[in-house]
Amino acid sequence: MKITDMHCDTISRIYQERRQGKHPVLRSNSFQTDLEKMKQAGYLLQNFAMFLDIGQTSVPYQNCKEQIRLFLEEMEKNQDIIRMVTNYNDIMENQKQGKMSALMTLEEGEACEGSLDKLREFYRLGVRMMTFTWNYPNSLGFPGEPAASHLSQSQGLTPRGMEFLEEMERLGIIPDVSHLSDAGIRDVCRLARKPFCASHSNARSLCRRGRNLPDEFIRAIAEKGGVIGANYYGPFLSNTPNVLGCYYGYVRDIAAHIRHITDVGGINCMGLGSDFDGIDNNLEMKNCTYLGLLEQELKKCGFHESEIDRIFYQNVLAFYKEVL
């Protein structure tokens, strides 16, 4: 079994814990993702997000640069088993050499503080994917969550956000619409000239959360040649808690979202976007070594092995071949 995962927050979790005086490392830790677990599971590629909560920092650019420095240090220390990539050929070369690949992404476009020059700097440092927002309005647009921000879904990209979209496509930074409002996603669908993605989003038809995608956007992303990464977080999988009052990440629910998204958008638009280390531990797949459970569940849902291969790694690699 081979795996590509479009989103985890492991670097940001390491960064935050080090700021608290702890000393976790990427190679082996107690988190949901580390390099040894990834190698055991059969990972080809992991997207590592530099995540920012702009409600908790007044210097997002500085914090993002610090996380990038940490990421690059970890890549240098662990180059015997993983190497950073910036294009499809890098991924293929790593695979030939028996090494995993790491793609750097940004989760929260305000890392750029509204500056196209900072966006270009992040590209030079190796960033190849970016969300426009997280959970707060920013200089680029409006988020789909939290749901209490009822005006948010009807407000899309700002004029600056539209400039960023154009420059991201010119540079080769993949626009990621996860966390973006409905109106914002509609703007990207209308304006994008290249394929884009929703790196860690599920289907709103099955779970009524603003973070999930309505069918119209599943179709639009698929028609553009983009990919959607299934998110493992319980509150994005089910409308109701379990008997213990907990929103739990059951494998059957992940498989149901994958089935729905592929029914709506076709098999080629589906990937994985775990959100590991950015979500709680209420998970049937406790960490990244448990992907075999999802493989088994997808077979129960009627997916053939060749289709599971597309979902687990081939679709994302084909997407990267097209856009990176």
DRENRO-777758 format. One record per residue (C-alpha): residue in one letter; x, y negated, z negated. Coordinates in steps of 0.001 Angstrom, whole numbers. Example, Ala and Ser with C-alpha at 12.3 -4.5 7.8 and 13.67 -1.06 7.14 Angstrom:
<rs>
@rest:A	c1:12300	c2:4500	c3:-7800
@rest:S	c1:13670	c2:1060	c3:-7140
</rs>
This chain:
<rs>
@rest:M	c1:0	c2:0	c3:0
@rest:K	c1:1308	c2:-3432	c3:1013
@rest:I	c1:58	c2:-6678	c3:-508
@rest:T	c1:82	c2:-10395	c3:236
@rest:D	c1:-1505	c2:-12763	c3:-2294
@rest:M	c1:-2344	c2:-16331	c3:-1315
@rest:H	c1:-2452	c2:-17830	c3:-4808
@rest:C	c1:-1023	c2:-17419	c3:-8302
@rest:D	c1:-110	c2:-19918	c3:-11022
@rest:T	c1:2823	c2:-18008	c3:-12515
@rest:I	c1:5459	c2:-20712	c3:-11953
@rest:S	c1:3238	c2:-23331	c3:-13577
@rest:R	c1:2596	c2:-21028	c3:-16532
@rest:I	c1:6333	c2:-20473	c3:-16987
@rest:Y	c1:6841	c2:-24244	c3:-16733
@rest:Q	c1:4218	c2:-25008	c3:-19388
@rest:E	c1:5509	c2:-22368	c3:-21794
@rest:R	c1:9085	c2:-23605	c3:-21445
@rest:R	c1:7872	c2:-27088	c3:-22346
@rest:Q	c1:6569	c2:-25506	c3:-25558
@rest:G	c1:10001	c2:-24107	c3:-26369
@rest:K	c1:9428	c2:-20571	c3:-25070
@rest:H	c1:11642	c2:-18835	c3:-22536
@rest:P	c1:9658	c2:-16720	c3:-20038
@rest:V	c1:11259	c2:-15805	c3:-16717
@rest:L	c1:9847	c2:-14767	c3:-13370
@rest:R	c1:11555	c2:-11397	c3:-13087
@rest:S	c1:9864	c2:-9705	c3:-16051
@rest:N	c1:7309	c2:-11173	c3:-18442
@rest:S	c1:4025	c2:-10434	c3:-20206
@rest:F	c1:1962	c2:-12396	c3:-17669
@rest:Q	c1:-325	c2:-11085	c3:-14939
@rest:T	c1:2411	c2:-11496	c3:-12323
@rest:D	c1:6154	c2:-11009	c3:-12377
@rest:L	c1:8669	c2:-9784	c3:-9822
@rest:E	c1:9075	c2:-6317	c3:-11274
@rest:K	c1:5309	c2:-5756	c3:-11300
@rest:M	c1:5067	c2:-7089	c3:-7744
@rest:K	c1:7787	c2:-4737	c3:-6523
@rest:Q	c1:6130	c2:-1783	c3:-8262
@rest:A	c1:2795	c2:-2624	c3:-6593
@rest:G	c1:4227	c2:-2983	c3:-3089
@rest:Y	c1:4026	c2:-6751	c3:-2558
@rest:L	c1:5330	c2:-8179	c3:697
@rest:L	c1:4566	c2:-11805	c3:-138
@rest:Q	c1:3292	c2:-13980	c3:-2967
@rest:N	c1:2245	c2:-17610	c3:-2689
@rest:F	c1:3460	c2:-19432	c3:-5798
@rest:A	c1:1472	c2:-22588	c3:-6580
@rest:M	c1:2920	c2:-25660	c3:-8244
@rest:F	c1:-244	c2:-26498	c3:-10212
@rest:L	c1:-1043	c2:-29886	c3:-11769
@rest:D	c1:-3818	c2:-30958	c3:-14133
@rest:I	c1:-3937	c2:-34695	c3:-13485
@rest:G	c1:-6179	c2:-35085	c3:-16515
@rest:Q	c1:-3152	c2:-34116	c3:-18600
@rest:T	c1:-337	c2:-36023	c3:-16871
@rest:S	c1:298	c2:-39574	c3:-15723
@rest:V	c1:3308	c2:-38535	c3:-13624
@rest:P	c1:2073	c2:-35778	c3:-11255
@rest:Y	c1:4877	c2:-36270	c3:-8715
@rest:Q	c1:7540	c2:-35933	c3:-11393
@rest:N	c1:5886	c2:-32857	c3:-12924
@rest:C	c1:5598	c2:-31246	c3:-9504
@rest:K	c1:9269	c2:-31867	c3:-8765
@rest:E	c1:10175	c2:-30246	c3:-12095
@rest:Q	c1:8123	c2:-27156	c3:-11213
@rest:I	c1:9753	c2:-26972	c3:-7790
@rest:R	c1:13167	c2:-27121	c3:-9438
@rest:L	c1:12159	c2:-24219	c3:-11703
@rest:F	c1:10838	c2:-22238	c3:-8738
@rest:L	c1:14042	c2:-22737	c3:-6747
@rest:E	c1:16157	c2:-21722	c3:-9746
@rest:E	c1:14121	c2:-18523	c3:-10137
@rest:M	c1:14497	c2:-17767	c3:-6435
@rest:E	c1:18262	c2:-18200	c3:-6718
@rest:K	c1:18478	c2:-15914	c3:-9763
@rest:N	c1:16362	c2:-13188	c3:-8151
@rest:Q	c1:17497	c2:-13211	c3:-4540
@rest:D	c1:18352	c2:-9522	c3:-4802
@rest:I	c1:14610	c2:-8722	c3:-4629
@rest:I	c1:12801	c2:-11863	c3:-3403
@rest:R	c1:13557	c2:-14851	c3:-1222
@rest:M	c1:11714	c2:-18054	c3:-477
@rest:V	c1:10218	c2:-18329	c3:2997
@rest:T	c1:9068	c2:-21265	c3:5094
@rest:N	c1:7995	c2:-19481	c3:8277
@rest:Y	c1:6773	c2:-16158	c3:9634
@rest:N	c1:10206	c2:-15059	c3:10860
@rest:D	c1:11590	c2:-15416	c3:7322
@rest:I	c1:8879	c2:-13045	c3:6067
@rest:M	c1:9694	c2:-10474	c3:8732
@rest:E	c1:13435	c2:-10707	c3:8024
@rest:N	c1:12861	c2:-10189	c3:4312
@rest:Q	c1:10695	c2:-7171	c3:5048
@rest:K	c1:13472	c2:-5661	c3:7192
@rest:Q	c1:15895	c2:-6141	c3:4315
@rest:G	c1:13527	c2:-4606	c3:1759
@rest:K	c1:12975	c2:-7906	c3:-48
@rest:M	c1:9730	c2:-9607	c3:-1076
@rest:S	c1:8862	c2:-13105	c3:111
@rest:A	c1:7766	c2:-16194	c3:-1844
@rest:L	c1:5869	c2:-19078	c3:-234
@rest:M	c1:5701	c2:-22365	c3:-2152
@rest:T	c1:2324	c2:-24152	c3:-2357
@rest:L	c1:867	c2:-27168	c3:-4177
@rest:E	c1:-2413	c2:-27006	c3:-6086
@rest:E	c1:-3519	c2:-30638	c3:-6475
@rest:G	c1:-2798	c2:-33065	c3:-3664
@rest:E	c1:-2270	c2:-35910	c3:-6122
@rest:A	c1:1245	c2:-34511	c3:-6589
@rest:C	c1:1960	c2:-36826	c3:-3644
@rest:E	c1:419	c2:-39815	c3:-5475
@rest:G	c1:-1158	c2:-40892	c3:-2189
@rest:S	c1:2223	c2:-41217	c3:-453
@rest:L	c1:2842	c2:-39662	c3:2949
@rest:D	c1:6574	c2:-40020	c3:2285
@rest:K	c1:6212	c2:-37803	c3:-784
@rest:L	c1:4237	c2:-35291	c3:1297
@rest:R	c1:7107	c2:-35206	c3:3790
@rest:E	c1:9577	c2:-34763	c3:932
@rest:F	c1:7635	c2:-31774	c3:-370
@rest:Y	c1:7720	c2:-30282	c3:3127
@rest:R	c1:11505	c2:-30680	c3:3230
@rest:L	c1:11712	c2:-28922	c3:-143
@rest:G	c1:9797	c2:-25965	c3:1296
@rest:V	c1:6104	c2:-26536	c3:519
@rest:R	c1:3934	c2:-24926	c3:3208
@rest:M	c1:374	c2:-25104	c3:1797
@rest:M	c1:-1545	c2:-27643	c3:-301
@rest:T	c1:-5011	c2:-28122	c3:-1769
@rest:F	c1:-6418	c2:-31632	c3:-1486
@rest:T	c1:-7822	c2:-31588	c3:-5045
@rest:W	c1:-8135	c2:-29555	c3:-8212
@rest:N	c1:-11015	c2:-30382	c3:-10572
@rest:Y	c1:-10804	c2:-34191	c3:-10447
@rest:P	c1:-11429	c2:-36833	c3:-7803
@rest:N	c1:-8143	c2:-38206	c3:-6516
@rest:S	c1:-6752	c2:-40429	c3:-3771
@rest:L	c1:-7435	c2:-37716	c3:-1160
@rest:G	c1:-10954	c2:-36540	c3:-1958
@rest:F	c1:-13479	c2:-35011	c3:-4323
@rest:P	c1:-13612	c2:-31559	c3:-5947
@rest:G	c1:-16274	c2:-28867	c3:-5805
@rest:E	c1:-15963	c2:-28294	c3:-9563
@rest:P	c1:-16789	c2:-28994	c3:-12302
@rest:A	c1:-20444	c2:-28653	c3:-11381
@rest:A	c1:-21376	c2:-31433	c3:-13834
@rest:S	c1:-19934	c2:-33874	c3:-11300
@rest:H	c1:-23110	c2:-33655	c3:-9240
@rest:L	c1:-22063	c2:-36473	c3:-6913
@rest:S	c1:-18799	c2:-34728	c3:-6121
@rest:Q	c1:-20183	c2:-32229	c3:-3586
@rest:S	c1:-21627	c2:-35024	c3:-1444
@rest:Q	c1:-18363	c2:-36988	c3:-1316
@rest:G	c1:-15621	c2:-35706	c3:949
@rest:L	c1:-12149	c2:-36689	c3:2031
@rest:T	c1:-11158	c2:-40294	c3:1524
@rest:P	c1:-9628	c2:-42191	c3:4454
@rest:R	c1:-6242	c2:-41405	c3:2859
@rest:G	c1:-7215	c2:-37740	c3:2674
@rest:M	c1:-7945	c2:-37762	c3:6390
@rest:E	c1:-4504	c2:-39257	c3:7052
@rest:F	c1:-3001	c2:-36500	c3:4906
@rest:L	c1:-4835	c2:-33807	c3:6866
@rest:E	c1:-3416	c2:-35139	c3:10121
@rest:E	c1:115	c2:-35349	c3:8710
@rest:M	c1:-77	c2:-31909	c3:7086
@rest:E	c1:-989	c2:-30393	c3:10438
@rest:R	c1:1821	c2:-32297	c3:12162
@rest:L	c1:4394	c2:-31154	c3:9606
@rest:G	c1:3239	c2:-27564	c3:9236
@rest:I	c1:1697	c2:-27672	c3:5745
@rest:I	c1:-1425	c2:-25499	c3:5721
@rest:P	c1:-4536	c2:-27373	c3:4489
@rest:D	c1:-6139	c2:-25385	c3:1667
@rest:V	c1:-9807	c2:-26201	c3:1000
@rest:S	c1:-10138	c2:-24231	c3:-2245
@rest:H	c1:-11340	c2:-26695	c3:-4940
@rest:L	c1:-12533	c2:-29204	c3:-2330
@rest:S	c1:-16142	c2:-30467	c3:-2298
@rest:D	c1:-18652	c2:-29306	c3:300
@rest:A	c1:-18474	c2:-32675	c3:2035
@rest:G	c1:-14668	c2:-32471	c3:1974
@rest:I	c1:-14637	c2:-28995	c3:3514
@rest:R	c1:-17073	c2:-30236	c3:6134
@rest:D	c1:-14619	c2:-33062	c3:6917
@rest:V	c1:-11760	c2:-30583	c3:7313
@rest:C	c1:-13894	c2:-28359	c3:9555
@rest:R	c1:-14697	c2:-31375	c3:11707
@rest:L	c1:-11213	c2:-32903	c3:11872
@rest:A	c1:-8756	c2:-29991	c3:11730
@rest:R	c1:-7090	c2:-29052	c3:14990
@rest:K	c1:-5405	c2:-25931	c3:13592
@rest:P	c1:-6497	c2:-23008	c3:11407
@rest:F	c1:-6718	c2:-23687	c3:7666
@rest:C	c1:-7497	c2:-21602	c3:4599
@rest:A	c1:-9340	c2:-21296	c3:1312
@rest:S	c1:-6578	c2:-19573	c3:-637
@rest:H	c1:-8626	c2:-18458	c3:-3663
@rest:S	c1:-12385	c2:-18785	c3:-3146
@rest:N	c1:-15392	c2:-16442	c3:-3191
@rest:A	c1:-18917	c2:-16427	c3:-1705
@rest:R	c1:-21539	c2:-18797	c3:-3108
@rest:S	c1:-24318	c2:-16509	c3:-1867
@rest:L	c1:-23250	c2:-14045	c3:-4580
@rest:C	c1:-22154	c2:-16500	c3:-7288
@rest:R	c1:-23586	c2:-20021	c3:-7401
@rest:R	c1:-20468	c2:-21963	c3:-8305
@rest:G	c1:-19289	c2:-25114	c3:-6560
@rest:R	c1:-15862	c2:-23495	c3:-6199
@rest:N	c1:-17315	c2:-20773	c3:-3985
@rest:L	c1:-17965	c2:-21062	c3:-260
@rest:P	c1:-21420	c2:-21257	c3:1340
@rest:D	c1:-21853	c2:-19002	c3:4348
@rest:E	c1:-21563	c2:-21945	c3:6744
@rest:F	c1:-17999	c2:-22574	c3:5587
@rest:I	c1:-17070	c2:-18895	c3:5667
@rest:R	c1:-18124	c2:-18889	c3:9323
@rest:A	c1:-16363	c2:-22179	c3:10046
@rest:I	c1:-13052	c2:-21065	c3:8511
@rest:A	c1:-13253	c2:-17777	c3:10420
@rest:E	c1:-14106	c2:-19503	c3:13701
@rest:K	c1:-11078	c2:-21781	c3:13229
@rest:G	c1:-8849	c2:-18713	c3:12781
@rest:G	c1:-8379	c2:-19268	c3:9051
@rest:V	c1:-8282	c2:-16926	c3:6068
@rest:I	c1:-10143	c2:-16783	c3:2728
@rest:G	c1:-8431	c2:-15254	c3:-325
@rest:A	c1:-10705	c2:-13356	c3:-2734
@rest:N	c1:-10471	c2:-14764	c3:-6283
@rest:Y	c1:-10492	c2:-12332	c3:-9251
@rest:Y	c1:-11852	c2:-14770	c3:-11895
@rest:G	c1:-15037	c2:-13538	c3:-13610
@rest:P	c1:-16982	c2:-16845	c3:-13567
@rest:F	c1:-16471	c2:-17036	c3:-9772
@rest:L	c1:-17675	c2:-13455	c3:-9261
@rest:S	c1:-21024	c2:-13206	c3:-11078
@rest:N	c1:-23848	c2:-15526	c3:-12080
@rest:T	c1:-24450	c2:-13756	c3:-15378
@rest:P	c1:-22165	c2:-12603	c3:-18204
@rest:N	c1:-21912	c2:-8956	c3:-19221
@rest:V	c1:-23525	c2:-7409	c3:-22322
@rest:L	c1:-20755	c2:-8887	c3:-24479
@rest:G	c1:-21506	c2:-12388	c3:-23172
@rest:C	c1:-18294	c2:-12434	c3:-21151
@rest:Y	c1:-17736	c2:-13306	c3:-17508
@rest:Y	c1:-15553	c2:-10383	c3:-16548
@rest:G	c1:-13521	c2:-9770	c3:-13406
@rest:Y	c1:-14976	c2:-6415	c3:-12385
@rest:V	c1:-13445	c2:-4774	c3:-9331
@rest:R	c1:-16917	c2:-3917	c3:-8005
@rest:D	c1:-17765	c2:-7634	c3:-7922
@rest:I	c1:-14557	c2:-8543	c3:-6105
@rest:A	c1:-15365	c2:-5850	c3:-3550
@rest:A	c1:-18912	c2:-7205	c3:-3172
@rest:H	c1:-17577	c2:-10687	c3:-2360
@rest:I	c1:-15121	c2:-9183	c3:132
@rest:R	c1:-17964	c2:-7246	c3:1752
@rest:H	c1:-20122	c2:-10373	c3:2007
@rest:I	c1:-17351	c2:-12580	c3:3392
@rest:T	c1:-16378	c2:-10006	c3:6006
@rest:D	c1:-20036	c2:-9474	c3:6951
@rest:V	c1:-20422	c2:-13231	c3:7486
@rest:G	c1:-17035	c2:-14172	c3:8935
@rest:G	c1:-15617	c2:-10903	c3:10244
@rest:I	c1:-12843	c2:-8680	c3:8956
@rest:N	c1:-10053	c2:-10938	c3:10248
@rest:C	c1:-10855	c2:-13835	c3:7900
@rest:M	c1:-10384	c2:-11894	c3:4643
@rest:G	c1:-7355	c2:-11873	c3:2358
@rest:L	c1:-6482	c2:-11841	c3:-1335
@rest:G	c1:-6058	c2:-14878	c3:-3602
@rest:S	c1:-5908	c2:-13482	c3:-7126
@rest:D	c1:-5448	c2:-16728	c3:-9110
@rest:F	c1:-3316	c2:-14622	c3:-11493
@rest:D	c1:-1823	c2:-16573	c3:-14409
@rest:G	c1:-4315	c2:-19352	c3:-13798
@rest:I	c1:-7219	c2:-17265	c3:-15146
@rest:D	c1:-8049	c2:-15509	c3:-18402
@rest:N	c1:-7394	c2:-11840	c3:-19175
@rest:N	c1:-11027	c2:-10712	c3:-18868
@rest:L	c1:-10037	c2:-8612	c3:-15882
@rest:E	c1:-10443	c2:-5007	c3:-14843
@rest:M	c1:-7266	c2:-5482	c3:-12787
@rest:K	c1:-5175	c2:-6544	c3:-15768
@rest:N	c1:-2192	c2:-7558	c3:-13669
@rest:C	c1:-825	c2:-7254	c3:-10155
@rest:T	c1:-7	c2:-3542	c3:-10517
@rest:Y	c1:-3728	c2:-2671	c3:-10586
@rest:L	c1:-4547	c2:-3386	c3:-6923
@rest:G	c1:-5103	c2:316	c3:-6354
@rest:L	c1:-8422	c2:-81	c3:-8175
@rest:L	c1:-9578	c2:-2570	c3:-5552
@rest:E	c1:-8395	c2:-313	c3:-2750
@rest:Q	c1:-10505	c2:2534	c3:-4165
@rest:E	c1:-13555	c2:297	c3:-4591
@rest:L	c1:-13311	c2:-1006	c3:-1037
@rest:K	c1:-13285	c2:2564	c3:239
@rest:K	c1:-16481	c2:3178	c3:-1747
@rest:C	c1:-17969	c2:123	c3:-17
@rest:G	c1:-17317	c2:1691	c3:3373
@rest:F	c1:-14116	c2:-47	c3:4409
@rest:H	c1:-11707	c2:2072	c3:6452
@rest:E	c1:-8002	c2:2198	c3:5582
@rest:S	c1:-7156	c2:60	c3:8612
@rest:E	c1:-9623	c2:-2600	c3:7410
@rest:I	c1:-8186	c2:-2510	c3:3893
@rest:D	c1:-4727	c2:-3054	c3:5379
@rest:R	c1:-6072	c2:-6136	c3:7161
@rest:I	c1:-7518	c2:-7469	c3:3899
@rest:F	c1:-4501	c2:-6619	c3:1756
@rest:Y	c1:-1787	c2:-8059	c3:4005
@rest:Q	c1:-2195	c2:-8050	c3:7779
@rest:N	c1:-4682	c2:-10918	c3:8125
@rest:V	c1:-2559	c2:-13296	c3:6058
@rest:L	c1:581	c2:-12374	c3:8001
@rest:A	c1:-1240	c2:-12941	c3:11308
@rest:F	c1:-2462	c2:-16308	c3:10013
@rest:Y	c1:1076	c2:-17314	c3:8975
@rest:K	c1:2422	c2:-16219	c3:12334
@rest:E	c1:-38	c2:-18635	c3:13943
@rest:V	c1:441	c2:-21666	c3:11686
@rest:L	c1:3895	c2:-21567	c3:10048
</rs>
